[in-house]
Amino acid sequence: MKNKDLNRRDFLYQLGLSSAAVSVGGLLSACSFPAALISNPTLNPPDIELAISASPDEVQIFPGVKTNVWRYQSEVLSGPANTIQILPNSYLGPILHLKRGQSVRVHFTNQLTEPSIIHWHGLHVPESADGHPRLTVAPGQK
């Protein structure tokens, strides 16, 4: 099996194996094994790599008044150019077009004045990458 083909079932199987190893002999860390496997580019290179940044902006939603918004901008670093769809004349963030089985790496930059995170609806991602509020990115950080 190629590491690129690691699917949800295989990931859960590997997680189970690492958990069993911890309970039997403490040889592997159940918390660090899956994260290391996913985050190591040489073991599991992504099909698509994106840069997404959040920054403050003002847009005209109602006539005569500007509204403060958080604008999410994105760029395809590697992979198909049509992965991102920008909505013209909208304050909404980009639409990501992904296919089942693709692996995606996102580099998030927070240009806001407060901590932020992206929560992924509809994607199967490890808990450490799912945008939980305890994992926010500080202002000015990646």
N, CA and C atoms as an extended XYZ file, in Angstrom:
426
Properties=species:S:1:pos:R:3:atomname:S:1:resname:S:1:resid:I:1 pbc="F F F"
N         0.849       -1.187        0.000 N   MET     1
C         0.000        0.000        0.000 CA  MET     1
C         0.886        1.238        0.000 C   MET     1
N         0.607        2.187       -0.864 N   LYS     2
C         1.313        3.458       -0.886 CA  LYS     2
C         0.760        4.332        0.227 C   LYS     2
N         1.614        5.116        0.864 N   ASN     3
C         1.151        6.012        1.930 CA  ASN     3
C         0.158        7.024        1.402 C   ASN     3
N         0.251        7.367        0.120 N   LYS     4
C        -0.667        8.325       -0.492 CA  LYS     4
C        -2.100        7.799       -0.472 C   LYS     4
N        -2.251        6.473       -0.431 N   ASP     5
C        -3.566        5.849       -0.494 CA  ASP     5
C        -4.174        5.606        0.882 C   ASP     5
N        -3.652        6.219        1.926 N   LEU     6
C        -4.170        6.040        3.267 CA  LEU     6
C        -5.588        6.605        3.327 C   LEU     6
N        -6.575        5.706        3.479 N   ASN     7
C        -7.959        6.155        3.547 CA  ASN     7
C        -8.437        6.136        4.998 C   ASN     7
N        -9.674        6.488        5.212 N   ARG     8
C       -10.207        6.596        6.571 CA  ARG     8
C       -10.123        5.258        7.303 C   ARG     8
N       -10.495        4.172        6.631 N   ARG     9
C       -10.451        2.853        7.252 CA  ARG     9
C        -9.014        2.498        7.661 C   ARG     9
N        -8.059        2.726        6.752 N   ASP    10
C        -6.658        2.433        7.060 CA  ASP    10
C        -6.147        3.315        8.193 C   ASP    10
N        -6.544        4.583        8.189 N   PHE    11
C        -6.138        5.497        9.249 CA  PHE    11
C        -6.638        4.995       10.606 C   PHE    11
N        -7.937        4.604       10.672 N   LEU    12
C        -8.501        4.111       11.924 CA  LEU    12
C        -7.823        2.806       12.348 C   LEU    12
N        -7.499        1.959       11.377 N   TYR    13
C        -6.784        0.714       11.672 CA  TYR    13
C        -5.425        1.028       12.292 C   TYR    13
N        -4.686        1.971       11.678 N   GLN    14
C        -3.381        2.362       12.214 CA  GLN    14
C        -3.522        2.985       13.602 C   GLN    14
N        -4.560        3.774       13.795 N   LEU    15
C        -4.809        4.372       15.102 CA  LEU    15
C        -5.066        3.282       16.132 C   LEU    15
N        -5.856        2.270       15.762 N   GLY    16
C        -6.123        1.151       16.661 CA  GLY    16
C        -4.864        0.387       17.000 C   GLY    16
N        -4.016        0.149       15.996 N   LEU    17
C        -2.755       -0.546       16.246 CA  LEU    17
C        -1.876        0.242       17.208 C   LEU    17
N        -1.793        1.551       16.988 N   SER    18
C        -0.939        2.360       17.860 CA  SER    18
C        -1.519        2.423       19.273 C   SER    18
N        -2.840        2.446       19.403 N   SER    19
C        -3.460        2.446       20.730 CA  SER    19
C        -3.192        1.132       21.447 C   SER    19
N        -3.265        0.027       20.702 N   ALA    20
C        -2.981       -1.283       21.283 CA  ALA    20
C        -1.536       -1.357       21.742 C   ALA    20
N        -0.622       -0.812       20.959 N   ALA    21
C         0.798       -0.833       21.333 CA  ALA    21
C         1.027       -0.048       22.616 C   ALA    21
N         0.311        1.049       22.786 N   VAL    22
C         0.461        1.855       23.998 CA  VAL    22
C        -0.027        1.064       25.196 C   VAL    22
N        -1.176        0.415       25.062 N   SER    23
C        -1.729       -0.315       26.204 CA  SER    23
C        -0.910       -1.550       26.534 C   SER    23
N        -0.290       -2.183       25.533 N   VAL    24
C         0.484       -3.392       25.776 CA  VAL    24
C         1.876       -3.058       26.304 C   VAL    24
N         2.585       -2.190       25.633 N   GLY    25
C         3.967       -1.986       26.045 CA  GLY    25
C         4.396       -0.543       26.105 C   GLY    25
N         3.548        0.380       25.711 N   GLY    26
C         3.916        1.783       25.720 CA  GLY    26
C         4.989        2.109       24.700 C   GLY    26
N         5.054        1.331       23.624 N   LEU    27
C         6.096        1.556       22.625 CA  LEU    27
C         5.800        2.722       21.705 C   LEU    27
N         4.524        2.971       21.434 N   LEU    28
C         4.148        4.072       20.549 CA  LEU    28
C         3.195        4.998       21.277 C   LEU    28
N         3.181        6.238       20.881 N   SER    29
C         2.233        7.190       21.457 CA  SER    29
C         1.004        7.261       20.575 C   SER    29
N        -0.151        6.936       21.100 N   ALA    30
C        -1.381        6.972       20.311 CA  ALA    30
C        -1.701        8.373       19.849 C   ALA    30
N        -1.230        9.385       20.576 N   CYS    31
C        -1.514       10.756       20.176 CA  CYS    31
C        -0.582       11.237       19.079 C   CYS    31
N         0.680       10.845       19.109 N   SER    32
C         1.624       11.399       18.156 CA  SER    32
C         1.752       10.587       16.880 C   SER    32
N         1.473        9.306       16.874 N   PHE    33
C         1.661        8.495       15.673 CA  PHE    33
C         0.816        8.977       14.499 C   PHE    33
N        -0.505        9.112       14.641 N   PRO    34
C        -1.283        9.562       13.481 CA  PRO    34
C        -0.901       10.970       13.039 C   PRO    34
N        -0.651       11.887       13.971 N   ALA    35
C        -0.297       13.251       13.586 CA  ALA    35
C         1.022       13.258       12.825 C   ALA    35
N         1.994       12.456       13.265 N   ALA    36
C         3.278       12.402       12.573 CA  ALA    36
C         3.102       11.834       11.179 C   ALA    36
N         2.274       10.825       11.034 N   LEU    37
C         2.043       10.212        9.735 CA  LEU    37
C         1.386       11.200        8.780 C   LEU    37
N         0.447       11.979        9.276 N   ILE    38
C        -0.284       12.913        8.423 CA  ILE    38
C         0.548       14.142        8.106 C   ILE    38
N         1.330       14.642        9.065 N   SER    39
C         2.017       15.905        8.851 CA  SER    39
C         3.385       15.763        8.185 C   SER    39
N         3.899       14.560        8.029 N   ASN    40
C         5.203       14.374        7.420 CA  ASN    40
C         5.061       14.336        5.902 C   ASN    40
N         5.504       15.383        5.181 N   PRO    41
C         5.306       15.456        3.744 CA  PRO    41
C         5.980       14.340        2.969 C   PRO    41
N         7.052       13.762        3.510 N   THR    42
C         7.726       12.691        2.773 CA  THR    42
C         6.969       11.380        2.894 C   THR    42
N         6.229       11.190        3.991 N   LEU    43
C         5.446        9.968        4.155 CA  LEU    43
C         4.099       10.060        3.463 C   LEU    43
N         3.519       11.229        3.445 N   ASN    44
C         2.162       11.386        2.927 CA  ASN    44
C         2.026       12.724        2.205 C   ASN    44
N         2.606       12.893        1.004 N   PRO    45
C         2.487       14.178        0.307 CA  PRO    45
C         1.034       14.428       -0.112 C   PRO    45
N         0.563       15.661        0.009 N   PRO    46
C        -0.837       15.951       -0.324 CA  PRO    46
C        -1.064       16.005       -1.836 C   PRO    46
N        -2.300       15.703       -2.234 N   ASP    47
C        -2.707       15.882       -3.629 CA  ASP    47
C        -2.879       17.365       -3.937 C   ASP    47
N        -3.332       18.120       -2.925 N   ILE    48
C        -3.607       19.551       -3.070 CA  ILE    48
C        -3.013       20.280       -1.872 C   ILE    48
N        -2.385       21.406       -2.134 N   GLU    49
C        -1.852       22.235       -1.055 CA  GLU    49
C        -2.379       23.657       -1.248 C   GLU    49
N        -2.978       24.217       -0.182 N   LEU    50
C        -3.616       25.532       -0.251 CA  LEU    50
C        -3.042       26.463        0.812 C   LEU    50
N        -3.056       27.748        0.503 N   ALA    51
C        -2.768       28.790        1.491 CA  ALA    51
C        -4.071       29.565        1.683 C   ALA    51
N        -4.507       29.684        2.922 N   ILE    52
C        -5.717       30.451        3.243 CA  ILE    52
C        -5.355       31.452        4.325 C   ILE    52
N        -5.780       32.703        4.138 N   SER    53
C        -5.527       33.734        5.143 CA  SER    53
C        -6.838       34.420        5.509 C   SER    53
N        -6.921       34.820        6.755 N   ALA    54
C        -8.077       35.568        7.252 CA  ALA    54
C        -7.605       36.973        7.584 C   ALA    54
N        -8.319       37.977        7.085 N   SER    55
C        -7.944       39.365        7.356 CA  SER    55
C        -9.203       40.221        7.471 C   SER    55
N        -9.128       41.319        8.219 N   PRO    56
C       -10.292       42.202        8.346 CA  PRO    56
C       -10.508       42.995        7.058 C   PRO    56
N       -11.751       43.315        6.799 N   ASP    57
C       -12.096       44.102        5.617 CA  ASP    57
C       -13.442       44.781        5.872 C   ASP    57
N       -13.817       45.672        4.987 N   GLU    58
C       -15.132       46.311        5.018 CA  GLU    58
C       -15.786       46.096        3.664 C   GLU    58
N       -17.064       45.768        3.673 N   VAL    59
C       -17.804       45.598        2.421 CA  VAL    59
C       -19.148       46.296        2.549 C   VAL    59
N       -19.686       46.649        1.404 N   GLN    60
C       -20.997       47.287        1.366 CA  GLN    60
C       -22.047       46.193        1.202 C   GLN    60
N       -22.740       45.869        2.306 N   ILE    61
C       -23.819       44.886        2.263 CA  ILE    61
C       -25.152       45.614        2.133 C   ILE    61
N       -25.320       46.661        2.945 N   PHE    62
C       -26.525       47.473        2.904 CA  PHE    62
C       -26.178       48.838        2.310 C   PHE    62
N       -27.118       49.477        1.616 N   PRO    63
C       -26.846       50.785        1.005 CA  PRO    63
C       -26.420       51.820        2.058 C   PRO    63
N       -25.361       52.556        1.724 N   GLY    64
C       -24.933       53.680        2.548 CA  GLY    64
C       -24.111       53.345        3.771 C   GLY    64
N       -23.898       52.077        4.065 N   VAL    65
C       -23.137       51.734        5.262 CA  VAL    65
C       -22.208       50.553        4.950 C   VAL    65
N       -20.966       50.623        5.462 N   LYS    66
C       -20.035       49.509        5.276 CA  LYS    66
C       -20.077       48.622        6.517 C   LYS    66
N       -19.893       47.337        6.295 N   THR    67
C       -19.925       46.357        7.369 CA  THR    67
C       -18.535       45.745        7.534 C   THR    67
N       -18.082       45.662        8.778 N   ASN    68
C       -16.811       44.993        9.049 CA  ASN    68
C       -16.997       43.489        8.881 C   ASN    68
N       -16.095       42.855        8.155 N   VAL    69
C       -16.154       41.412        7.937 CA  VAL    69
C       -14.753       40.824        8.080 C   VAL    69
N       -14.693       39.530        8.206 N   TRP    70
C       -13.443       38.797        8.110 CA  TRP    70
C       -13.418       38.161        6.737 C   TRP    70
N       -12.437       38.510        5.958 N   ARG    71
C       -12.359       37.990        4.588 CA  ARG    71
C       -11.322       36.866        4.549 C   ARG    71
N       -11.728       35.763        3.933 N   TYR    72
C       -10.839       34.610        3.773 CA  TYR    72
C       -10.405       34.545        2.318 C   TYR    72
N        -9.099       34.647        2.102 N   GLN    73
C        -8.551       34.590        0.751 CA  GLN    73
C        -7.721       33.330        0.633 C   GLN    73
N        -7.650       32.792       -0.585 N   SER    74
C        -6.943       31.537       -0.743 CA  SER    74
C        -6.159       31.491       -2.041 C   SER    74
N        -5.224       30.553       -2.055 N   GLU    75
C        -4.363       30.363       -3.220 CA  GLU    75
C        -4.019       28.876       -3.305 C   GLU    75
N        -4.033       28.324       -4.513 N   VAL    76
C        -3.605       26.941       -4.719 CA  VAL    76
C        -2.087       26.948       -4.847 C   VAL    76
N        -1.411       26.264       -3.944 N   LEU    77
C         0.044       26.166       -3.990 CA  LEU    77
C         0.480       24.996       -4.871 C   LEU    77
N        -0.281       23.912       -4.822 N   SER    78
C        -0.051       22.777       -5.717 CA  SER    78
C        -1.361       22.024       -5.873 C   SER    78
N        -1.526       21.427       -7.046 N   GLY    79
C        -2.768       20.721       -7.355 CA  GLY    79
C        -3.556       21.466       -8.411 C   GLY    79
N        -4.764       20.977       -8.725 N   PRO    80
C        -5.582       21.599       -9.765 CA  PRO    80
C        -5.958       23.047       -9.441 C   PRO    80
N        -5.793       23.934      -10.412 N   ALA    81
C        -6.106       25.363      -10.215 CA  ALA    81
C        -7.581       25.583       -9.911 C   ALA    81
N        -8.463       24.701      -10.405 N   ASN    82
C        -9.901       24.886      -10.188 CA  ASN    82
C       -10.373       24.348       -8.837 C   ASN    82
N        -9.443       24.039       -7.931 N   THR    83
C        -9.809       23.606       -6.577 CA  THR    83
C       -10.527       24.725       -5.831 C   THR    83
N       -10.162       25.969       -6.117 N   ILE    84
C       -10.742       27.131       -5.431 CA  ILE    84
C       -11.670       27.878       -6.381 C   ILE    84
N       -12.849       28.202       -5.878 N   GLN    85
C       -13.788       29.047       -6.635 CA  GLN    85
C       -14.037       30.310       -5.819 C   GLN    85
N       -13.665       31.453       -6.387 N   ILE    86
C       -13.893       32.744       -5.744 CA  ILE    86
C       -15.274       33.246       -6.151 C   ILE    86
N       -16.030       33.750       -5.206 N   LEU    87
C       -17.349       34.304       -5.487 CA  LEU    87
C       -17.199       35.800       -5.716 C   LEU    87
N       -17.301       36.254       -6.980 N   PRO    88
C       -17.111       37.684       -7.264 CA  PRO    88
C       -18.143       38.555       -6.547 C   PRO    88
N       -17.713       39.726       -6.130 N   ASN    89
C       -18.586       40.700       -5.465 CA  ASN    89
C       -19.252       40.138       -4.211 C   ASN    89
N       -18.544       39.263       -3.512 N   SER    90
C       -19.091       38.663       -2.300 CA  SER    90
C       -18.067       38.766       -1.176 C   SER    90
N       -18.547       38.878        0.042 N   TYR    91
C       -17.649       38.875        1.188 CA  TYR    91
C       -17.409       37.461        1.704 C   TYR    91
N       -18.110       36.498        1.120 N   LEU    92
C       -17.950       35.111        1.544 CA  LEU    92
C       -16.605       34.574        1.086 C   LEU    92
N       -16.080       33.607        1.812 N   GLY    93
C       -14.805       32.993        1.466 CA  GLY    93
C       -14.925       32.135        0.222 C   GLY    93
N       -13.815       31.568       -0.197 N   PRO    94
C       -13.807       30.747       -1.403 CA  PRO    94
C       -14.535       29.425       -1.183 C   PRO    94
N       -14.980       28.831       -2.272 N   ILE    95
C       -15.533       27.480       -2.253 CA  ILE    95
C       -14.407       26.546       -2.662 C   ILE    95
N       -14.205       25.486       -1.888 N   LEU    96
C       -13.176       24.507       -2.208 CA  LEU    96
C       -13.826       23.317       -2.904 C   LEU    96
N       -13.332       22.965       -4.066 N   HIS    97
C       -13.841       21.812       -4.810 CA  HIS    97
C       -12.856       20.662       -4.620 C   HIS    97
N       -13.267       19.685       -3.825 N   LEU    98
C       -12.418       18.542       -3.512 CA  LEU    98
C       -13.144       17.260       -3.893 C   LEU    98
N       -12.366       16.231       -4.163 N   LYS    99
C       -12.930       14.927       -4.526 CA  LYS    99
C       -12.631       13.939       -3.414 C   LYS    99
N       -13.543       12.995       -3.260 N   ARG   100
C       -13.373       11.951       -2.261 CA  ARG   100
C       -12.017       11.266       -2.474 C   ARG   100
N       -11.277       11.120       -1.388 N   GLY   101
C        -9.996       10.440       -1.449 CA  GLY   101
C        -8.799       11.352       -1.631 C   GLY   101
N        -9.023       12.614       -1.995 N   GLN   102
C        -7.888       13.527       -2.147 CA  GLN   102
C        -7.352       13.912       -0.773 C   GLN   102
N        -6.040       14.020       -0.681 N   SER   103
C        -5.456       14.538        0.553 CA  SER   103
C        -5.149       16.020        0.326 C   SER   103
N        -5.400       16.817        1.357 N   VAL   104
C        -5.272       18.273        1.248 CA  VAL   104
C        -4.467       18.795        2.429 C   VAL   104
N        -3.547       19.682        2.151 N   ARG   105
C        -2.801       20.364        3.213 CA  ARG   105
C        -3.126       21.849        3.088 C   ARG   105
N        -3.529       22.460        4.210 N   VAL   106
C        -3.878       23.877        4.232 CA  VAL   106
C        -2.924       24.614        5.156 C   VAL   106
N        -2.345       25.695        4.644 N   HIS   107
C        -1.503       26.586        5.439 CA  HIS   107
C        -2.364       27.805        5.766 C   HIS   107
N        -2.766       27.932        7.018 N   PHE   108
C        -3.654       29.012        7.441 CA  PHE   108
C        -2.843       30.120        8.103 C   PHE   108
N        -3.052       31.357        7.668 N   THR   109
C        -2.408       32.533        8.258 CA  THR   109
C        -3.493       33.438        8.836 C   THR   109
N        -3.360       33.768       10.102 N   ASN   110
C        -4.335       34.621       10.773 CA  ASN   110
C        -3.837       36.064       10.779 C   ASN   110
N        -4.443       36.914        9.961 N   GLN   111
C        -4.101       38.338        9.918 CA  GLN   111
C        -5.140       39.180       10.647 C   GLN   111
N        -5.926       38.532       11.497 N   LEU   112
C        -6.933       39.228       12.292 CA  LEU   112
C        -6.302       39.720       13.598 C   LEU   112
N        -7.065       40.494       14.365 N   THR   113
C        -6.552       41.011       15.631 CA  THR   113
C        -6.916       40.115       16.815 C   THR   113
N        -7.505       38.973       16.544 N   GLU   114
C        -7.849       38.023       17.597 CA  GLU   114
C        -7.628       36.598       17.101 C   GLU   114
N        -7.551       35.624       18.001 N   PRO   115
C        -7.325       34.240       17.581 CA  PRO   115
C        -8.435       33.763       16.640 C   PRO   115
N        -8.066       32.881       15.730 N   SER   116
C        -9.032       32.363       14.760 CA  SER   116
C        -8.661       30.924       14.399 C   SER   116
N        -9.593       30.256       13.779 N   ILE   117
C        -9.395       28.874       13.323 CA  ILE   117
C       -10.422       28.606       12.227 C   ILE   117
N       -10.157       27.617       11.389 N   ILE   118
C       -11.136       27.191       10.378 CA  ILE   118
C       -11.655       25.827       10.791 C   ILE   118
N       -12.984       25.698       10.864 N   HIS   119
C       -13.611       24.397       11.133 CA  HIS   119
C       -14.117       23.832        9.809 C   HIS   119
N       -13.796       22.584        9.537 N   TRP   120
C       -14.103       21.960        8.245 CA  TRP   120
C       -15.381       21.146        8.334 C   TRP   120
N       -16.440       21.647        7.736 N   HIS   121
C       -17.691       20.898        7.667 CA  HIS   121
C       -17.658       19.985        6.451 C   HIS   121
N       -18.043       18.731        6.636 N   GLY   122
C       -18.162       17.803        5.518 CA  GLY   122
C       -16.876       17.125        5.110 C   GLY   122
N       -15.782       17.374        5.816 N   LEU   123
C       -14.520       16.719        5.489 CA  LEU   123
C       -14.146       15.760        6.613 C   LEU   123
N       -13.529       14.643        6.255 N   HIS   124
C       -13.010       13.711        7.252 CA  HIS   124
C       -11.561       14.084        7.512 C   HIS   124
N       -11.321       14.697        8.658 N   VAL   125
C        -9.979       15.148        9.009 CA  VAL   125
C        -9.672       14.695       10.431 C   VAL   125
N        -8.399       14.578       10.779 N   PRO   126
C        -8.053       14.235       12.161 CA  PRO   126
C        -8.509       15.329       13.116 C   PRO   126
N        -8.797       14.953       14.335 N   GLU   127
C        -9.283       15.919       15.321 CA  GLU   127
C        -8.329       17.097       15.471 C   GLU   127
N        -7.033       16.847       15.370 N   SER   128
C        -6.053       17.917       15.542 CA  SER   128
C        -6.100       18.948       14.414 C   SER   128
N        -6.811       18.652       13.320 N   ALA   129
C        -6.905       19.568       12.179 CA  ALA   129
C        -8.341       20.018       11.925 C   ALA   129
N        -9.253       19.712       12.850 N   ASP   130
C       -10.670       19.968       12.600 CA  ASP   130
C       -11.159       21.331       13.059 C   ASP   130
N       -10.284       22.199       13.498 N   GLY   131
C       -10.698       23.554       13.838 CA  GLY   131
C       -11.347       23.691       15.192 C   GLY   131
N       -10.950       22.895       16.168 N   HIS   132
C       -11.508       23.012       17.508 CA  HIS   132
C       -11.050       24.332       18.135 C   HIS   132
N       -11.930       25.019       18.877 N   PRO   133
C       -11.584       26.317       19.464 CA  PRO   133
C       -10.340       26.301       20.356 C   PRO   133
N        -9.988       25.160       20.939 N   ARG   134
C        -8.787       25.116       21.775 CA  ARG   134
C        -7.505       25.141       20.942 C   ARG   134
N        -7.623       25.041       19.604 N   LEU   135
C        -6.463       25.004       18.723 CA  LEU   135
C        -6.355       26.255       17.857 C   LEU   135
N        -6.849       27.378       18.350 N   THR   136
C        -6.844       28.606       17.546 CA  THR   136
C        -5.433       29.061       17.199 C   THR   136
N        -5.365       29.822       16.113 N   VAL   137
C        -4.111       30.408       15.643 CA  VAL   137
C        -4.089       31.861       16.132 C   VAL   137
N        -3.027       32.237       16.793 N   ALA   138
C        -2.915       33.588       17.359 CA  ALA   138
C        -2.801       34.633       16.234 C   ALA   138
N        -3.165       35.890       16.537 N   PRO   139
C        -3.018       36.956       15.529 CA  PRO   139
C        -1.601       37.026       14.993 C   PRO   139
N        -1.503       37.144       13.681 N   GLY   140
C        -0.204       37.253       13.036 CA  GLY   140
C         0.549       35.943       12.893 C   GLY   140
N        -0.054       34.833       13.285 N   GLN   141
C         0.626       33.532       13.251 CA  GLN   141
C         0.080       32.650       12.128 C   GLN   141
N         0.842       31.591       11.848 N   LYS   142
C         0.437       30.583       10.855 CA  LYS   142
C         0.116       29.290       11.560 C   LYS   142
